[in-house]
């Protein structure tokens, strides 16, 4: 549970750093690229320069899983940018978070034979309802011409990105977990740089500053998630990480950014607390 709490805190720090960058950067993609560079530097700190190139059992599968994970990381970012102007922040957020919860749950149960209790399943359902409520609790958006295909692909992409940590935990060599993360962020960085070059975007000092700010917690939340899943079932880790992060971010929004919560968001927070209790029973 200790590593899961650290994962939630780091995931929250990542989101808060992204929130702080709003209005201060010109290129979100450039900031994300610097973030991936920071992730790679932290990864080297764990593997060491001498151990950066792994050898032994499980290297090839690790490289494949890390590469797929990196593609899904970057693909999810691009899909978010595609969907927000077409479908709005609310629907984009809901489909993204639902994909990151539902697909890992289904795969963990059907493929990896994890067996949550009835109370934990109720907690999972409550957590999903809470996410929908809290995403809808902000300002109303004007009607948009929906892109159902874009939302569906976003759902699948974020779900695939979410489940890759579980796939590696079940099928990969645990001694190569740092290399798995290094490969993930390395591939994501390469793809991000390609997008930047194609779009002709530039990297400014604020992009570097905020990229470094979010890079360390980004790597650490991924590492702590892998460590948490060594002792806690994935069907518990995924929803607890999601709703726990929402609680911390919401509290930070109130305390740091003076945001006001709607009645629907207050109900969602209460439901989240209930879901956290049920998930731990």
MOJO-V638461 format. One record per pair of residues at least 12 apart in sequence whose C-alpha atoms are under 7 Angstrom apart, sorted by the first residue. I is the first residue (numbers start at 1). GAP is how many residues later the second one is. If there is no record, write none. Layout:
# MOJO-V638461
<<I GAP> <I GAP>>
This chain:
# MOJO-V638461
<<1 227> <3 221> <3 224> <3 225> <4 220> <4 221> <4 224> <6 218> <7 214> <7 217> <7 218> <8 233> <8 236> <8 237> <10 207> <10 208> <10 210> <10 211> <11 206> <11 207> <11 210> <11 234> <12 233> <12 236> <12 237> <13 204> <14 200> <14 203> <14 204> <16 233> <17 193> <17 196> <17 197> <21 189> <24 182> <25 181> <25 182> <27 174> <29 163> <29 167> <30 166> <30 172> <30 173> <30 177> <31 176> <31 177> <31 179> <31 180> <32 179> <33 156> <33 159> <33 160> <34 174> <34 177> <34 178> <35 176> <35 177> <35 179> <35 180> <36 149> <36 153> <36 179> <38 174> <38 177> <38 178> <39 146> <39 176> <39 177> <39 179> <39 180> <40 142> <40 145> <40 146> <42 174> <43 135> <43 139> <46 132> <47 131> <58 114> <58 115> <61 111> <62 110> <62 118> <63 117> <63 120> <65 103> <66 114> <66 115> <66 117> <66 118> <67 116> <67 117> <67 120> <69 92> <69 95> <69 115> <70 114> <70 115> <70 117> <70 118> <71 116> <71 117> <72 85> <72 88> <72 89> <73 88> <73 115> <74 114> <74 117> <74 118> <76 78> <76 81> <76 82> <79 75> <80 12> <83 67> <83 68> <86 58> <86 59> <86 60> <86 61> <87 57> <87 58> <87 59> <87 60> <88 53> <90 45> <90 46> <92 59> <93 42> <94 38> <94 41> <95 56> <95 59> <95 60> <96 58> <96 59> <96 62> <98 57> <99 56> <99 57> <99 59> <99 60> <100 58> <100 59> <100 62> <101 58> <101 137> <101 138> <103 56> <104 55> <104 58> <104 59> <105 130> <108 126> <108 127> <114 119> <116 119> <119 159> <119 160> <119 162> <120 158> <120 159> <120 161> <123 152> <123 153> <123 155> <123 156> <124 115> <124 151> <124 155> <126 145> <126 149> <127 112> <127 116> <127 145> <127 148> <130 138> <130 141> <130 142> <133 131> <133 132> <133 135> <134 130> <134 131> <134 134> <137 125> <137 127> <137 128> <138 124> <165 61> <166 68> <169 57> <236 43> <240 36> <243 29> <247 22>>
